[in-house]
Amino acid sequence: MNRDLLLLTVCQALFLTNNVSFIAINGLVGLSLAPAGWLATLPITGYVIGSALSAMPVSRLQARLGRKRCFQIGLVVAAVTAAMGAVAVSIGSFWLLVATTIVAGFYAANGQLYRFAGPELVAPAFRERAVSWVMAGGVAGAFLGPNLASTTRTWLQAPFAGAYLALVGVALIALAVVSLIRFPAHVPPLPGAPAGRPLAVLARQPAFVVAIIAAALGYGVMNLLMAATPIAMAMCKHPFDSAALVLEWHVLGMFVPAFFTGNLIKRFGAVPVMAVGAALNLVCVAVALSGVDLMQFLIALLMLGVGWNFLYTGGTSLLMQSYRPEEKNRAQGAMNACVFWTMALSSFASGALITTRGWTWLNLGSLLPLLLICAALLWLALQQRRVVAATD
């Protein structure tokens, strides 16, 4: 840990505060404003679609302007769109809220690159730990996000308008923090400089493919269940404060393991850690199917969070092994684009399934992507064993 990595971890904490608040309130606001119940999670889907559309442009912008300048632009967008969210809720405009969240996705596409920026602030031997430390910033977001949404939802006359307004302050604080970080000097690519291998060549590597499959589908399953949880709990007559508590424990599960996930990956390798993550997701589904009491929601979402951490951190570390420095923006942009498009599909499916089929079918539907992750990890483990056997 050093000063710059610590400041980047604070930015991650504020980024997760924004994201968790969005998850906590957008589904419920959507449910109250949407012309049809199955469109309830469309504001969440809009946020993810905006992220997906921005993923590759943000990577190209970072290659041109550098980390700091691009992160600063993203935080300005976050502040403006949070203010527009407050306006949309105040005037009761569902479609303005959806449009606002799409634009806000530009910030999310930037924030998802914090974990890749962390290793650039430390010596190469500490890259995996740097990823974990940045991810660990989400622990603060676990407390700040749900509590911020719960505390500020009645600030203004329109429900939750105050929560969007509070996120303007969160973005401005993050803007001040990121401006203090000393990133490595940015050197724009010169005309004719080696650009590395094209994406089509990178995608032929088994590690590259499995890293993206695990990260994208793991994030998709997490988003599918997390986005629906506040709505499912409201349908089961649980108060909003209970839903905020469940989300708080869920986000703790997502980011507390980050304090040691890097060490686990360093010791056992990315694939075994990712396999444990997939198993924990299966435990989550089993608990969720067992009932709808508060503790069952809480335990299921806690297991979902820990499982996501192992899959996502492991996938990020695995991806970093498959590209060269000059290929980083291309590879990282490809992973984030796949993650965001999967999240867009899962967040929309979340609202449609929870309002038409219910919590049980939502969880049963998550088993297919989880089984695909397991199959991909098994395939990669077999590929790695063959490589080792061939070299002996």
N, C-alpha and C positions, 0 to 999 in steps of 0.2 A: 504494500500500500504506500502511495506517495500523495503529495498534495493534489496533483492533477487528476489522478485516478479517484481520489476521494471526492473531488468536485464533480466528476463525471457520474459517480455513484449517486450523488445528490440529485443530479439531473434525471437519472433513471427513477429515483424515488418520486420526483415531481411528475414525471411522465406517467408513471403507474397511478399516481393520485388522479390524474386526468382520466386515464383509461377506466379505472375502477368506478369512478364517479359516473362516467358515461354508461357503463354497463348497469350500474345500480338504478339510474334514473331514466335512461332512454327508452327501455322497454315499457316501463310504466307510463311515461309520458306518451309514448306511441300508442299504448292501449287506450288512453283517454282521448287522444286526438284523431286516431286513424279512422278512416271511413268504414273499415271492416276489421274485425278482430284479428284475422290472419296476417294483417299488415303491421301488427304491433311492433315487431322487432326491425321494421324497415329503417328506422333511424340508426340502429346499430349496424345493419347491413350497409347503409350508405357510408358510414364511417370506414368500414372495411373495404368497400368498393373504391372509395377515394384513396385509401392506402394502396390498394392493388394497382390502381391507375398511376399512382405517383412513384411506385417502387423503382422502376427502371429510370425514369427521369431524374429522381433524386440521386441515384447512383451516378448518373452522368454529370449532374450538377456538382456533386462532391468531387468528382475527378477534375472538374474545371475550376471550382472556387475553393475547394478544400473543406475539411470537416467543420471548422468553426463557423465560417460564413454561412454554410448551408444549414447548420443547426440553428443559427440565429434567425434565419429567414423562416424556418419551420415554427419557431416559437412565436414570432410575430403573427403568423397565420393562426396559431393556436389561440392567441389572445383575441384576435378579431372574430374568429368563428365562435368562440365561447360567448362573446357579447351578442352576436347574431342569434345564438341559441336562446339567450334570455329574451330577445325581442320576439322570436318565433313563438315561444311558449306564452308570452304575455298577450299576444294578439290571437293565439289559438290557431296558428297556421301549421298544419302537419307537413305540408309539402315544402314550406320554407325551412322547417327543421331538418327534413331529409336532405335538402340541397346544402344546407349549412354543414351537416355532418360529412357529406361527400368532400367538400373543400377541406374540412378539418383533417381528412385522411392524409393530407400532405405532411402534417405534423407527425402523424403516427409513422409514416414511412421514414421520416428522419429519426424518430425516437428508437425505431427498431435497429438502427445502425449504431447506437451507443455501445452495444455489447461487442461490436467489431472494432470500435475505436479504442476500447479499453486496452487490448493487447499492444496497441501502438504507443502506449504511454509507459510501458515497462520493458525490461529485458526479455529476450526471446524465451528464456527458461521459465518465465512466469506467465506465459500467454494463457494457459488454461485457467490459472487462478485469477487472472485479470478478468476473464469472461465471467467467472463466478462472482467476483466482488462487485462488478457492475450490476449483474443480475440481482445480487443481494440487496441492492438499493430498493427493490420492490417491497421489502419488508416494511419500510416506512409508508409506502403507498398502501399497504394492506390496512394500516390503521387510519391514515389520513383520508383515503378515498371514501369508504363507507361512512365514516363519521362526519366528513365534510358534507356529503350528500344529505345525511340525516339531520345535521344541525342547521343547514342553510336552506332546506327545502321550503320553509315557511317564511323566509325573509321578506318576500314580496307577495303581493296578492295572488298572483298566478302560482299554483303549486310547482315547485322545483325551478322557477325562474331564478331565484336567489342562488341556487346551486350552480347554474351556468355562469352567473355573474362572479361567483367566488373563483371559478376556474380561470377567469381573466387574470386575477391576482396570482394564481399558481403559475400561469404561463410567464408573467412578467418577472416573477422571482427566478424562474428557471433561466430566463433570458439573461438576467444579471449574473447568475452563476456560470453559465456556459461561456460568457464573455471573459471570465477570469482564467479559463483553462488554457494552458500553453501546449497546444497540439504541435506535433513535429512540423517543421517548415513545409508548406505545401509547394510542390514543384509541378506545375501543369505539364501534361504530356507534350513533348515537342513533336512537330511534324516529322513523320518517318521513324519515330522511336518505336522499339519493339512493343507490340501490344499484347503479346502472349497468345496463347491458344484460343481459338474461337469457342463459343459456348457449346457448339455441337461436339467438339472434341472433349471438352471437360465433362460433358454429360455421358460419355462412354465409360467413365470410371465407375466401378461399382460403389465405391465409398461416396462419391458425389451424389449418385442417384439415391442411395439409401438415406443419406443425410437429409436430403430434401423431402423424401417420402415420410420419414419419421417426424421431421419438424413440421411439415405441412399438415399431415393427417393428425398428429398429436395436438397441434394447435386447433385444428378443425373440431376434433372431439371435445376438447376443453371448451371451446367457444360455443359449441352446440348445447352443451349442458349448462354452462355458466350463464349464457344469455337468457335461457329459459327459466332459471331458478327463481328470480324475483316474481315472475308471472305465475309459476307453478305454486310457489308458497302463498301468493295472494289468493289463488284459486282454492288452496287448502285452508284458507282463513287465518294464516299466520300474519301478524302485523309487519309493517315495513321494517321496524327496528330489528325483528328476528331475521329478516332477509339480509339486512345490513351486517348482522353478526355472522351469518353463514358466509357471506362474501368476504368478510374480514378474515375468517379462518381459512377460506379457500386461498386467498392471496398470500396469507402467511405460508400455507403449504406450497405455493408456487415459488416463494423466494427465500424462506429460511434455509432450505437445503442448499441454496447457492453458496453458503459459507463453507460447505465441505464437498460439494459436487465436483469441483475442479480437482481436489485431491483424490477423490474416488476414481475419476477418469484417468488421472496420472498413474494411479496404482493398478487399476484393473482393466483399463481401456474403455473406449467410448461405447462399444457394442454391448458388453455386459451391463453397463449402467443403463443404457437405453432399454435393454430387455427387462430390467427391473421396473422401469417406468411404465412399459406396456402392461406388465403384470398388475401394477397398482391401479392403472386405469380399469382393468377388468374387475378388480376388487370394488372400485367405485360404483360400477354398474350393478354389481351384485347387491351392494348395500342399498343403493337407490331403489332397486326393485323390491326390497324387503318391506318397504313402508314409507309413509309420508309424515312421520313425526319430526319435530325440530332436530333431534339428535341424528336421525337418519340422513336428513339433508346435510347437516353439518359434517358428519363423518364422510359421507360420499364426496362432498365437495373438497374436503381436506385431502382425501386420497387422490382425487382428480388433480389437485394442485401439485402435490409432490410428484405424481406420475408425469405431469407435463414438464416439470423442472428437469427431471432426468432425461426425458426424450429431447427437449429443446436444447438444453445445454450440451448434451451428448451430440446431438445433430450439428450444432454450431462448431464444436471442437472437431468433429469428423470432417466437416466441410473445409475447415482451415487446413487440413492435411492434404487437400486435393487440388489446391491452386497455388500459383506463384504470386509474388508481390504485385507484379504488373497486371495480374488477372483478378485482383481482389474485388474491384467495383463490379465487374461483370458477374462474378460468381455470387457475391453477396446480394446483388440486385436480383439475380435469378431465384435465389432461395426466398428472399422476401416477397417477390412477386407470387411465387407458388403458395407461400404461406397465406398471403392476403386474399388471393382468389379462393383458396380453400375456406378461409374464414368467412368470406362473403357468402359462399354457398351455404355454409353451416349456420350462419347467423340468420339468414332468411328462412332456411329449413326449420330452425329452432322455433321461430314464431309461428310458422304454419303448423308444425307438428304439435306444439304444446296447446294451441287453441283449437285444433281439430281432432287430434288423436290422444293427447294427454301425456303425462309424465312417463308412464310405463312404456308406451311405444317409442317415445323419444329415446329412452335408454336402450331399448332393444335395437333401435336403428344404429346406435353408435358402435355396436359389436362388429359390424362389417369393416369399417376402417381400422379398428383395433386389430382384427385378424390379419388385415393386409400389412400392418406394421410388423406384426410378429413374423409373417412370412418373409418380408423384406430383410429383417434382421437375421433370420435363419439362413437365407440365401447368402448374405454378406459374410456371415461366420464361416460358411462352407467354402466360399471363395478365398477367404483369408487362410483357411487351413490348407487349401490346395497350394497356395503360393508358398507357404512355409514348408510343405512337404517337397515341393519342387526344388527349393533351395538347399535342402538337407542332403 
